[in-house]
Amino acid sequence: MTRLEPLLEAEYPQLYRFALSITRHPTRAEDLTHDTVVRAIEKADQFNGDPSKVGAWLRRILHNLAVDTARRSARELLVDEVEHRWKDDDYTVNPEAFALKAQNTRELEDALTRLPFIYRTTVLLHDVEGWTVRQVAELQDIGVPAAKQRLRRGRMALVTALAEGAERRHLLKGVPMQCWDARQHISDYLDGTLATAIAQTIEAHLETCPTCPPLYAALVDTHRNIHELRDPDSVIPPELDRRLRHLLNQRRQA
């Protein structure tokens, strides 16, 4: 066992909590935690050996992995456009309606998903987890002024996303199940592994939702076509097989 491995094991709970704080999604947090540990083992020679620094080192790796895997969503706000609106003296929100939304956890979570990842992470770490701007800057490898700008723009975008929630809710009025709730189950629905009650709710959602049916159709088409890529006659190259067996033998003897 290397010097780093016992330190990694001690950091698992804190690392998962950090992943959960920036993703707000248990499955993605689990995947990121796993991938971070794998990457840390691969980069063990880059660790300076100071046990007090391993947590920060791992969080940096995890954050960078999360940035690399983040994908722009059609639902994301364009932060430049949001800032342009805020520069307009006539732009405002309904204070009574907004106050109710800001107190609704589901509305806040939904609005947060519409922020681009770097802004969402900045707001969550600073305003939810209590990180200082300097700590956020060090994690994201940017200067303090840039971190302050991300925090300001992220907060503005969050307010705008909350304010726009009413219009989006109107479009989805009467649609069973929230879109994200349905989309989290859509892969299992495609494979026919969902419980009957949930599957029926998914079907009702797809019948009435204005945005999810094209996404599901795209999943079906992709699933159908990607299956054609399978080559049943392919075998592992002998050299790769030898290298993998050698790697496994080394780990068993360590």
MODELLER restraints for C-alpha pairs under 7 A, 6 or more apart:
rsr = mdl.restraints
at = mdl.atoms
rsr.add(forms.Gaussian(group=physical.xy_distance, feature=features.Distance(at['CA:1:A'], at['CA:254:A']), mean=6.66, stdev=0.5))
rsr.add(forms.Gaussian(group=physical.xy_distance, feature=features.Distance(at['CA:4:A'], at['CA:44:A']), mean=6.91, stdev=0.5))
rsr.add(forms.Gaussian(group=physical.xy_distance, feature=features.Distance(at['CA:7:A'], at['CA:51:A']), mean=6.91, stdev=0.5))
rsr.add(forms.Gaussian(group=physical.xy_distance, feature=features.Distance(at['CA:11:A'], at['CA:55:A']), mean=6.60, stdev=0.5))
rsr.add(forms.Gaussian(group=physical.xy_distance, feature=features.Distance(at['CA:15:A'], at['CA:33:A']), mean=6.40, stdev=0.5))
rsr.add(forms.Gaussian(group=physical.xy_distance, feature=features.Distance(at['CA:15:A'], at['CA:59:A']), mean=6.81, stdev=0.5))
rsr.add(forms.Gaussian(group=physical.xy_distance, feature=features.Distance(at['CA:16:A'], at['CA:29:A']), mean=6.23, stdev=0.5))
rsr.add(forms.Gaussian(group=physical.xy_distance, feature=features.Distance(at['CA:16:A'], at['CA:30:A']), mean=6.65, stdev=0.5))
rsr.add(forms.Gaussian(group=physical.xy_distance, feature=features.Distance(at['CA:16:A'], at['CA:33:A']), mean=5.63, stdev=0.5))
rsr.add(forms.Gaussian(group=physical.xy_distance, feature=features.Distance(at['CA:19:A'], at['CA:29:A']), mean=4.78, stdev=0.5))
rsr.add(forms.Gaussian(group=physical.xy_distance, feature=features.Distance(at['CA:19:A'], at['CA:32:A']), mean=6.66, stdev=0.5))
rsr.add(forms.Gaussian(group=physical.xy_distance, feature=features.Distance(at['CA:19:A'], at['CA:33:A']), mean=6.67, stdev=0.5))
rsr.add(forms.Gaussian(group=physical.xy_distance, feature=features.Distance(at['CA:20:A'], at['CA:26:A']), mean=6.13, stdev=0.5))
rsr.add(forms.Gaussian(group=physical.xy_distance, feature=features.Distance(at['CA:20:A'], at['CA:29:A']), mean=4.97, stdev=0.5))
rsr.add(forms.Gaussian(group=physical.xy_distance, feature=features.Distance(at['CA:22:A'], at['CA:121:A']), mean=5.38, stdev=0.5))
rsr.add(forms.Gaussian(group=physical.xy_distance, feature=features.Distance(at['CA:22:A'], at['CA:124:A']), mean=6.52, stdev=0.5))
rsr.add(forms.Gaussian(group=physical.xy_distance, feature=features.Distance(at['CA:23:A'], at['CA:29:A']), mean=6.38, stdev=0.5))
rsr.add(forms.Gaussian(group=physical.xy_distance, feature=features.Distance(at['CA:32:A'], at['CA:62:A']), mean=6.41, stdev=0.5))
rsr.add(forms.Gaussian(group=physical.xy_distance, feature=features.Distance(at['CA:36:A'], at['CA:58:A']), mean=6.90, stdev=0.5))
rsr.add(forms.Gaussian(group=physical.xy_distance, feature=features.Distance(at['CA:36:A'], at['CA:61:A']), mean=6.17, stdev=0.5))
rsr.add(forms.Gaussian(group=physical.xy_distance, feature=features.Distance(at['CA:36:A'], at['CA:62:A']), mean=5.31, stdev=0.5))
rsr.add(forms.Gaussian(group=physical.xy_distance, feature=features.Distance(at['CA:60:A'], at['CA:139:A']), mean=5.57, stdev=0.5))
rsr.add(forms.Gaussian(group=physical.xy_distance, feature=features.Distance(at['CA:70:A'], at['CA:117:A']), mean=6.79, stdev=0.5))
rsr.add(forms.Gaussian(group=physical.xy_distance, feature=features.Distance(at['CA:75:A'], at['CA:114:A']), mean=5.69, stdev=0.5))
rsr.add(forms.Gaussian(group=physical.xy_distance, feature=features.Distance(at['CA:76:A'], at['CA:114:A']), mean=4.15, stdev=0.5))
rsr.add(forms.Gaussian(group=physical.xy_distance, feature=features.Distance(at['CA:76:A'], at['CA:115:A']), mean=5.58, stdev=0.5))
rsr.add(forms.Gaussian(group=physical.xy_distance, feature=features.Distance(at['CA:76:A'], at['CA:116:A']), mean=6.12, stdev=0.5))
rsr.add(forms.Gaussian(group=physical.xy_distance, feature=features.Distance(at['CA:77:A'], at['CA:114:A']), mean=5.70, stdev=0.5))
rsr.add(forms.Gaussian(group=physical.xy_distance, feature=features.Distance(at['CA:77:A'], at['CA:115:A']), mean=5.87, stdev=0.5))
rsr.add(forms.Gaussian(group=physical.xy_distance, feature=features.Distance(at['CA:79:A'], at['CA:153:A']), mean=6.87, stdev=0.5))
rsr.add(forms.Gaussian(group=physical.xy_distance, feature=features.Distance(at['CA:79:A'], at['CA:157:A']), mean=6.29, stdev=0.5))
rsr.add(forms.Gaussian(group=physical.xy_distance, feature=features.Distance(at['CA:82:A'], at['CA:157:A']), mean=6.03, stdev=0.5))
rsr.add(forms.Gaussian(group=physical.xy_distance, feature=features.Distance(at['CA:83:A'], at['CA:153:A']), mean=6.89, stdev=0.5))
rsr.add(forms.Gaussian(group=physical.xy_distance, feature=features.Distance(at['CA:85:A'], at['CA:91:A']), mean=6.22, stdev=0.5))
rsr.add(forms.Gaussian(group=physical.xy_distance, feature=features.Distance(at['CA:93:A'], at['CA:163:A']), mean=6.45, stdev=0.5))
rsr.add(forms.Gaussian(group=physical.xy_distance, feature=features.Distance(at['CA:98:A'], at['CA:163:A']), mean=6.25, stdev=0.5))
rsr.add(forms.Gaussian(group=physical.xy_distance, feature=features.Distance(at['CA:101:A'], at['CA:107:A']), mean=5.96, stdev=0.5))
rsr.add(forms.Gaussian(group=physical.xy_distance, feature=features.Distance(at['CA:101:A'], at['CA:162:A']), mean=6.68, stdev=0.5))
rsr.add(forms.Gaussian(group=physical.xy_distance, feature=features.Distance(at['CA:102:A'], at['CA:108:A']), mean=6.33, stdev=0.5))
rsr.add(forms.Gaussian(group=physical.xy_distance, feature=features.Distance(at['CA:107:A'], at['CA:162:A']), mean=6.84, stdev=0.5))
rsr.add(forms.Gaussian(group=physical.xy_distance, feature=features.Distance(at['CA:108:A'], at['CA:162:A']), mean=6.89, stdev=0.5))
rsr.add(forms.Gaussian(group=physical.xy_distance, feature=features.Distance(at['CA:111:A'], at['CA:158:A']), mean=6.15, stdev=0.5))
rsr.add(forms.Gaussian(group=physical.xy_distance, feature=features.Distance(at['CA:111:A'], at['CA:161:A']), mean=5.10, stdev=0.5))
rsr.add(forms.Gaussian(group=physical.xy_distance, feature=features.Distance(at['CA:111:A'], at['CA:162:A']), mean=5.43, stdev=0.5))
rsr.add(forms.Gaussian(group=physical.xy_distance, feature=features.Distance(at['CA:112:A'], at['CA:120:A']), mean=6.35, stdev=0.5))
rsr.add(forms.Gaussian(group=physical.xy_distance, feature=features.Distance(at['CA:112:A'], at['CA:158:A']), mean=6.36, stdev=0.5))
rsr.add(forms.Gaussian(group=physical.xy_distance, feature=features.Distance(at['CA:114:A'], at['CA:161:A']), mean=6.82, stdev=0.5))
rsr.add(forms.Gaussian(group=physical.xy_distance, feature=features.Distance(at['CA:115:A'], at['CA:157:A']), mean=6.68, stdev=0.5))
rsr.add(forms.Gaussian(group=physical.xy_distance, feature=features.Distance(at['CA:115:A'], at['CA:158:A']), mean=6.88, stdev=0.5))
rsr.add(forms.Gaussian(group=physical.xy_distance, feature=features.Distance(at['CA:119:A'], at['CA:150:A']), mean=5.64, stdev=0.5))
rsr.add(forms.Gaussian(group=physical.xy_distance, feature=features.Distance(at['CA:119:A'], at['CA:151:A']), mean=6.66, stdev=0.5))
rsr.add(forms.Gaussian(group=physical.xy_distance, feature=features.Distance(at['CA:119:A'], at['CA:154:A']), mean=4.73, stdev=0.5))
rsr.add(forms.Gaussian(group=physical.xy_distance, feature=features.Distance(at['CA:120:A'], at['CA:154:A']), mean=6.34, stdev=0.5))
rsr.add(forms.Gaussian(group=physical.xy_distance, feature=features.Distance(at['CA:122:A'], at['CA:136:A']), mean=6.67, stdev=0.5))
rsr.add(forms.Gaussian(group=physical.xy_distance, feature=features.Distance(at['CA:122:A'], at['CA:150:A']), mean=6.63, stdev=0.5))
rsr.add(forms.Gaussian(group=physical.xy_distance, feature=features.Distance(at['CA:122:A'], at['CA:151:A']), mean=5.76, stdev=0.5))
rsr.add(forms.Gaussian(group=physical.xy_distance, feature=features.Distance(at['CA:123:A'], at['CA:151:A']), mean=5.77, stdev=0.5))
rsr.add(forms.Gaussian(group=physical.xy_distance, feature=features.Distance(at['CA:123:A'], at['CA:154:A']), mean=6.13, stdev=0.5))
rsr.add(forms.Gaussian(group=physical.xy_distance, feature=features.Distance(at['CA:123:A'], at['CA:155:A']), mean=6.66, stdev=0.5))
rsr.add(forms.Gaussian(group=physical.xy_distance, feature=features.Distance(at['CA:125:A'], at['CA:131:A']), mean=5.54, stdev=0.5))
rsr.add(forms.Gaussian(group=physical.xy_distance, feature=features.Distance(at['CA:126:A'], at['CA:132:A']), mean=6.09, stdev=0.5))
rsr.add(forms.Gaussian(group=physical.xy_distance, feature=features.Distance(at['CA:126:A'], at['CA:133:A']), mean=6.80, stdev=0.5))
rsr.add(forms.Gaussian(group=physical.xy_distance, feature=features.Distance(at['CA:133:A'], at['CA:144:A']), mean=6.52, stdev=0.5))
rsr.add(forms.Gaussian(group=physical.xy_distance, feature=features.Distance(at['CA:133:A'], at['CA:147:A']), mean=6.27, stdev=0.5))
rsr.add(forms.Gaussian(group=physical.xy_distance, feature=features.Distance(at['CA:133:A'], at['CA:148:A']), mean=6.54, stdev=0.5))
rsr.add(forms.Gaussian(group=physical.xy_distance, feature=features.Distance(at['CA:134:A'], at['CA:144:A']), mean=5.70, stdev=0.5))
rsr.add(forms.Gaussian(group=physical.xy_distance, feature=features.Distance(at['CA:136:A'], at['CA:147:A']), mean=6.74, stdev=0.5))
rsr.add(forms.Gaussian(group=physical.xy_distance, feature=features.Distance(at['CA:137:A'], at['CA:143:A']), mean=5.70, stdev=0.5))
rsr.add(forms.Gaussian(group=physical.xy_distance, feature=features.Distance(at['CA:137:A'], at['CA:144:A']), mean=5.50, stdev=0.5))
rsr.add(forms.Gaussian(group=physical.xy_distance, feature=features.Distance(at['CA:137:A'], at['CA:147:A']), mean=5.34, stdev=0.5))
rsr.add(forms.Gaussian(group=physical.xy_distance, feature=features.Distance(at['CA:172:A'], at['CA:209:A']), mean=6.50, stdev=0.5))
rsr.add(forms.Gaussian(group=physical.xy_distance, feature=features.Distance(at['CA:175:A'], at['CA:205:A']), mean=5.79, stdev=0.5))
rsr.add(forms.Gaussian(group=physical.xy_distance, feature=features.Distance(at['CA:175:A'], at['CA:208:A']), mean=5.70, stdev=0.5))
rsr.add(forms.Gaussian(group=physical.xy_distance, feature=features.Distance(at['CA:175:A'], at['CA:209:A']), mean=5.90, stdev=0.5))
rsr.add(forms.Gaussian(group=physical.xy_distance, feature=features.Distance(at['CA:176:A'], at['CA:201:A']), mean=6.71, stdev=0.5))
rsr.add(forms.Gaussian(group=physical.xy_distance, feature=features.Distance(at['CA:176:A'], at['CA:204:A']), mean=6.51, stdev=0.5))
rsr.add(forms.Gaussian(group=physical.xy_distance, feature=features.Distance(at['CA:176:A'], at['CA:205:A']), mean=5.20, stdev=0.5))
rsr.add(forms.Gaussian(group=physical.xy_distance, feature=features.Distance(at['CA:177:A'], at['CA:205:A']), mean=6.38, stdev=0.5))
rsr.add(forms.Gaussian(group=physical.xy_distance, feature=features.Distance(at['CA:182:A'], at['CA:202:A']), mean=5.99, stdev=0.5))
rsr.add(forms.Gaussian(group=physical.xy_distance, feature=features.Distance(at['CA:188:A'], at['CA:194:A']), mean=5.86, stdev=0.5))
rsr.add(forms.Gaussian(group=physical.xy_distance, feature=features.Distance(at['CA:189:A'], at['CA:199:A']), mean=6.32, stdev=0.5))
rsr.add(forms.Gaussian(group=physical.xy_distance, feature=features.Distance(at['CA:206:A'], at['CA:212:A']), mean=6.26, stdev=0.5))
rsr.add(forms.Gaussian(group=physical.xy_distance, feature=features.Distance(at['CA:206:A'], at['CA:213:A']), mean=5.44, stdev=0.5))
